[in-house]
């Protein structure tokens, strides 16, 4: 019998929480590992396009227009000098070889304790070891705000439901539109159309004349009046 694998360090000491569709971008999900000491390790989720589409990362940049996480300096137990970041504050920009660029965010409000500068020289860690050596940053929410920040994130069960919904939605959208059965008469040559289906103006006049003759005959012999009278008597019963 095959022995079960022991739980990893992440499974033993951290709780997995998720932020889906970060900044309103479908599928751009991030993983947040929360610890009882309020430490939050920010990672990329397996459902993120960078991982699930097997993109190759060419560069990870921890600074952009008006912001730089490389300038973060933390000292002492009180984390002096740490940058205070909002939930959607950018941590880094990831550029892939196909030209796509993704911004990975903080996802929780708190102090920036550290960033993983190893990603600058080894960007492949982000996809190869996304929840361990490929983490993005460590955030420390305020003591009074930790529970509130965690509650804003999705649990593993809620995250799985999101993935299931996406899968079902994608499968529905990919259903092929049924093609109409039978022969499309517009695609046939003109001489293939059944002659009886071609109603000329002369035929219309002939049909109209026959219908007028029938109406006059029915009025003349009283059959139409008889039928109308009979129907009225039935409705009055």
N, C-alpha and C positions, 0 to 999 in steps of 0.2 A: 504493500500500500504506500502510495506517495505521500510523504510528509508535507504538511502545510508550511508555507514560508512564514518566518517570524515577522511581525509587523515592523515596518521601517521606522526610522526616527521621526519622520513627519507624521506617520499614523499614530505613534505613541504619544507625542507631545503637542501636536498641533491639531486644531480643528479646521477643516477645509470650508471656506466660504467663497462665494463667487459673485462677481459683478458682470452681468451680461450686457451685450450691446453697448459697450462703453462709448460715451459721447454720442449715443444714438446711431452708431454704426453697426448694422446687423452682423452678428457673428463674432464681433471683436470682443471676446470674453477674457476676463482676467481672474486668476486664482489668488485668494488672500488666505494665508496660513496664520491663524490667530492662536496666541498662547495665553495661558492664564495670567501671565505677568504683564499683559497688555501689548506685548510685542506683536506687530503684524508684518509678516514677510510677504511682499508683493511679488507675484509671479505672473506668468502667462498661462492661460488655460489651454488644455489639449484641443479644445474646439476652435481656438483662434485660427484665422486663415493662414497665419505664418506657419503653424504646425500642421493643420489638417490638409492644407494644400501643398505641403512639403516644399515650401519656399526656401531658397538659399539666401542667407543674410550676408550682405556685403559690408554693412557698417551699422554700428550702434552709437548714437550721439547723445550725450547727456546734457547738451545745452542747445538753446535755440534763441529766437528773437526775444530779448527781454528776460531771459531766464537761463540759469546755469546751476545744475546740481553738483558740478565739480567744485564749486565755491563753498560748499557746505562744510563747516568746521565745527566739530562737537567736542566739548571738554567737560569733564566732571560728571558727577551723578545726576546733576540737574540738566544735563544735555545743553549746556550753554553754547550759543552760537548756531544751534540747529535751526534750519529753516522750517517755518510753520507753513504747511501746505494744505490747500483745500482738496476736496475729494477728486475733482477733475483736473487738478494741476498736473501738467506733463512731467513725467520722469525722464523719458528718453524718446528719441525718434529712431525707428528701425527702418533701414533702407534695404530692399531686396534686389537681387540681380535682375529681376524682371521689370524693375522700375517702380514697383509699388512701395509706398512709404506708409508706415503705421506709427501712430503716437500712442505710447503706453502711459497710463495715468496712475495717480496715487491710489484712487478708489476709496480711501479713508482719510478723514481729516486728522492731522496730527503733526508731530515733529519728525523731520527727516533725520534718522539716526545714522544711516549709512547707505551708500549706493554700491553696487557690485561693479567696481571698475574693471574686473577681469573680463567683462563682456566687451570692453573696447578692443582688447587684443585677441579674445577668443569668442567672437559672436555666436559661434555654433553651439555654445553652452546653453543658449536661450531655448533651443529646440531639443537638444540632446538630453539635457538634464534640467528641464524647466522648473521643477519643484524642489531642486536641491542646489547644486552649484550654479545653476543658471537663473537664480532669483534676480530680481531687479533692484529692490531696495528694502530697507527695514524702516517701518514707520511706528512711532509711539503715540497713540491717541492720548488725549488728556484723561486724567483719572476719572473725572465725572462723565466723560463722553464715550468711554470705551464701549460700554454695552449698547449705547445708541448707535454707534458706528457699525458694530457687528450686526445688529438687528436690521440694518438697511441692506445688508448683503443677503444673498440667497444661500440656503442650506444645500447640501448635496442632493437631497431628494427634490427640492425645487429646481435645482440645476438640471437634473436628469429629465424632469418634466418639460423644461424648456427645450432640451435637445430632442426629446420625443416629438414635441409639437412641430419643431422645425423639420424633422424628418418626414412626418406625415404631410405637412404642407408642401414640401418639395416633391414628394411622391405624387400628390394630387395635381400639382402644376405641370408635372412631366407627363401626365396622361395624354396620349395622342387623341386628337379630335377625330371621332369616327367619320369615315368617308361615306358619302351617300351611295346607297346601293343602286344597281341598275345602270342603264346606259344614259349618258348625258347627251341628249338629242342635239344640243348646240355644237357638240364636237363632231357630229356626223356630216358627211357631204350632203349637199342639197338634194341630190337624186336619191339619197337613202331614206329621206323622210317619207312617211306613208302619205300617198296623195290625198286620202280622205281627211287628213288632219289639216290640210291647207284649205281654209275657208276664204274664198274670193268674195269680192263685193257682189258679184252676180249671184253667188250662192246665198249670200245674206239676204238679198232682195227676194229671191225665190222662196226662202224659208219664211220670211216675213209675210209674203203674199199668201202662202199656204196657211199660216197661223190666222191671218185676217179672214180667210175663207171659212176656216173651221169655227171661228167665233161667230160669224154671221149665221152659219148653219145652225149652231147651238141656240142662238137667240131666236132664230126663225121657228125652230120646232119646239121651243120652250124647254129644252133639256137643261140649259144653264140655270134658268129661273127656278126650275123644279129642284135642282140640286141645292141652290142657295136656300130655298124655302125649307127643304128637308133638314138642312144643317141647322137652321134657326130653330126649328121645332125641337131638335135633339138638345140644343143648348138650353132651351127654356124648361126642359124637364127637371 
